[in-house]
C-alpha cells in the first residue's frame, strides 16, 4: 500500500552524465556527473554537485570528482557517487516536510567488456539505498520508456534485471 505513495525514480548513469526522472511528477534532471568537495585541512564538505560543482571549485579550493569516470569500471568513487545521487534525488523529489522514500531503478549505461560484474551491480544497488531509496533495482540493457517502468517488470525485453 505504501508503494502507491512512493515515487518511482529512473536513474541513468554514464561517466559524464547523470539523468534522474521522477515518474510521478515528470520532473527530469540531466547534469554533468561531478561533485566538489572541500580540501583539507577542512573536513570534507560537499560544496556543489552537478553544474554547481564546477562553479564551487572555481570560487574556492576544492577537489572536483567525477565518481563514474574510470577506464575499467563505471564506479570510481563509491562515497562520492552515493553523495551525488543523494543530492540529485533530493532535487528531483522536491522539498517536503514528510517525504516518502522513492523506489529507484538504476540504469548503468555503456557496454563494458564482458558486461558489468556482480560487484558493480551491487554497488549501484547499494548507492541507491544509501542515497535514500526504499527499494532499488538495476536494469542493464536498452533505455526504458516511462510506460515500461510503470508496467510489469518481468515482461520487459531487450535487457536484464540484476
Number of C-alpha atoms within 10 A of each C-alpha: 5 7 13 7 12 18 20 24 26 25 25 19 21 18 21 13 17 21 18 24 22 21 16 14 12 11 14 17 16 15 16 18 24 25 27 27 22 19 14 11 6 8 9 13 12 18 20 21 25 21 15 16 22 20 14 21 18 11 8 11 14 22 19 20 19 22 22 23 18 12 10 9 14 21 23 17 14 15 12 22 23 21 19 24 23 18 17 22 24 14 14 17 22 10 9 8 5 6 13 16 20 22 21 26 24 24 23 24 17 15 11 12 9 6 10 16 12 10 8 15 20 13 17 25 20 17 23 27 20 15 20 20 23 16 17 20 19 20 21 20 15 13 14 17 9 14 9 13 15 11 10 9 12 8 7 13 12 9 12 13 15 13
